[in-house]
C-alpha cells in the first residue's frame, strides 16, 4: 500500500484517492490474495458467492483499508481482480462500490459504463446517505432507482445497514421518514 501521511507503508489506514501503490505487481498480488482468501474459505466448507473489492472505498479508514475512487476501483477490477477471479473462481460474483447509496449512480456510471463491466455483476451499497447520521436510511434512494434504470440487468445489493447512531426504544423517526 501507499504510505499514509508520510509514514512507511502499513496495512493500517489508507492514502487517498488510491490506497494501493501504482505498481502492477502490487495490484496483481492483491487480486491473487483475494482469490486465495476465497480458496481458503472454500477449503473450510464456507462457500463464497460474491465479493466486493473493498468495504467503504471512499473512506480512508484508520484500520486495514484501501481507499479507491470509482476510476481506480474500476481499473483494479478490470485489470486485475476480474481476470484473476475468472481464472480461479469464475462462479464468484463481483459487486462493485459497497458504500453509501447517495454516490451509487456515479460509481455505476464509471464502472458499469466501461469495458470492464463484463467482470462486474452488480453494485453493493449501504443504506446510509447524506452528510448526517440522522438521515440514515432515508436519503439517497433516488440514486438506487437511477442506478437500476442505468443498469437494469445488474444486481443491486444492500450490503450494510446498522442502527447508527443508536437504538431508541419507541422512537419511530426513521420508520416514519421512509
N, C-alpha and C positions, 0 to 999 in steps of 0.2 A: 504494500500500500504506500501511498504518498505520505511523506512526513506531515504531521499536523502542528501548526504553529511553530515551525522551525525545528521541531524535535526530530529525533531519529524515527525511522519507520516503526510503527507499532500497530497491533491489531485493535487497540483501543482508540476510539474517536475516528473521525474521517475528515480529510481535506475536502473542500468543495471547489468546483462543482463535481469533480470526479475523484473518488477515493482510490481507485486503482492507478498504479503507475502506468503511464502511457508506453507500455512495453508489450509487444505481442506475446512474449514468453510468460509474462505475469498474467495476462488475460487468459491465455490458453491453460496455464496452471490452475487458475481459479475455476475455470469451467470444468476441468478434469477433477478438481477437488469436489465440486458439487456433484458430479457424476459418481464419484467414489462414495460420497455420503449416501446417495440413493442405493448403490450396490450394498453397502454395509447394512442399511436398514432392511433391505430385502433378504439378506442372509439371516437376519434375526427374525424373519417372518412378518415384518412390518411392510405392507405394500405402500408404495408411493404412487399416487395417481396424477399429481400435479405439483409444480413448484413455482415460486416467484423468485426472481433473481435477488431481490433484496426487500426486506420489510422497510417501509418508510424511506424510500430512496431520496426524498427531498430533505430529510432530517439528518444532519451530521451528528449522530448520537455520540455520547461520551463513552459508550461501550463498543463491543465488536460490531462495527458497521462500515458500510461503504456507500457514501453518498453518490448519487447519479443525477443528472438531468435527463430529460427524455431522449435527447440525441445520444448521449453516452450509453444509456441502457439499451437503446435500440441497436447501437453498434456492437455492444458486448453480446447481446443475444444473437444478432445476425452473423457476426464474425467468429464467435467462439462457443457460446453456450448452446445455441441451436444445433450447429453441426455436431458438437460433442454428444449431446443427448440423442440426436438422430442415430449416431453410430452405436451408442451403448444402451440407451433406454428409449427406443422410439415410441413406446407406449405412454411415456410420461409427458403430460401436457405442460406447456409453459404459459403462465399467466403473468403478464407484464404489469408494471406500476406498483400496486399494493400500498397505496397511500390515500390521503383524504379525497373524498369524491368531488370536491369542487374543482380539482385540476384534472379530473379523469379524461375529459374530452381532449384537452391539449396533448396529453400523453398518447392517447389513442390515435390522434391525427398524425403524430410524429412516428409512432411505432407501426401502427396498422396501415398507415398511408405509405409505407415504404416497401421495397422489395423483400425485406426481412419478415414481412407479415406471415410468410409461409411457416415460420417457426413458432409463431405466437397463436395460441388457441383462444385467448381472451384477455380480459383485463380484470385484475383484482382491485378492490377498493375498500376503504374504511368508511364507516358511516359518519365520521366526523367531517366537518367542513366549516369554513369561515375562520375568522380570527379569534373567536372567543369560545371557550369550552361550553358556555351556556347554550350555544346553538347546536351542540352535539345532536346529530340525528335529524335535524330539521332543515339544514341548509345544504344545497348542492344537488338535490335530486334532478334539477333541470340538466345538469351535466351528465347524470346517469342516463336520462332519457335521450339526450342528444347523442350520447355515445352509442346507445342501442341503435338509433337510426343511422348513425355513421357506419357501423359495422354490425348489422343485424345477424350475421352468421357467426359471430364470436360470442364466447361465454362472458358474462358479467357476473362476477362472484363477490359478494360482500364478505370480506375475509377477516374483518376485525370490527368489533364494537364493544364498548365497555360502559361502565356506569360513571365515567368521569363527569364531573368532579366528585361524585359520591352518590350514594343512595339516600333518599329522604322518604321514609315511610309515609304514606298517604299524600305524597306530593305528585300530582298528575301533570305537572307543567310540560314535560317532554311529550307525553302521550297526547295532550290536548293540542299541541302545536302541529302535530303531524297531519 
